[in-house]
Amino acid sequence: MIDPGAIVHPDAHVSDSATIGAYCVIGANVEIGEGSWIGPHVVINGPTIIGKNNKIFQFCSIGDDPQDKKYEGESESALEIGDNNVIREYCSINRGTGPGGGLTRLGNDNWIMAYVHIAHDCQIGNHTVFANNTTLAGHVLIEDYVILGGFTGVHQFCRIGKHSFSAISTVIVKDVPPYLMISGNTARPTGLNREGLKRHGLSGEKIDKLKKAYRAIYRDGLLLKDALEELRVLADDCPEVDDFIQFIQESERGIAR
């Protein structure tokens, strides 16, 4: 399943059921799992592990050196891509750096649209959608079910909480708590991602509690410590509110507010 026009390094490990398109370049220390399809003109360098049933479209650059001036070719530099991801045209995903933990990771079932850049040491969860031209700087953490609108830019070391949603051309410079919708340059919350939560089966009662939590943090004019006290009452029988509290308490950059 390897096109005769592809160049595959003898030290690469390509599953017999994988497909490698014409004019691809697959470097040393690259593993490509069962059923994965690599389109034409894709360059993959290692150390990179790509799991099962991924589709990587033409002109992508996967697993190349980090775009970090501090990177000096250290051996602790790798990329891991899970299973069932779609990575569209002209995307770039860089390996990690030693100081950043050495690993860039993309989980499972993600939809990465054209011209997306994922920088060194980013940690991406599962079931995310990155629309065209989304750009992540280094060390960004994206939790599950996040949707980033086209041309969204994320500053280094930011965390984006699960089930959050950014509008087109959003610039994120602080952490985004879970379940929120955000927009603007710089990003400000615009409400709860209610439609997304409904689609993922959250009950009306839980969504109502999250709405109260959102109001306490963003609409009632409370100091953050006082708002968190109100959230603790709501969290008694709602783990989603507890997730909200935990995320805010663990934030090092501060939250978008």
Buried (B, 14 or more C-beta within 10 A) or exposed (E): EBBEEBEBBEEBBBBEBBBBBEBBBBBEBBBBBEBBBBBBBBBBBBBBBBBBBBBBBBBBBBBBEBEBEEBEEEEBBBBBBBBBBBBBBBBBBBBBBBBBBBBBBBBBBBBBBBBBBBBBBBBBBBBBBBBBBBBBBBBBBBBBBBBBBBBBBBBBBBBBBBBBBBBEBBBBBBBBBBBBBBBBEEBBBBBBBBEBBEEEEBEEEBBBBBBBBBBBBBEEEBEBEEBBEBBEEBBEEBEBBBBBBBBBEEBEEEBBE
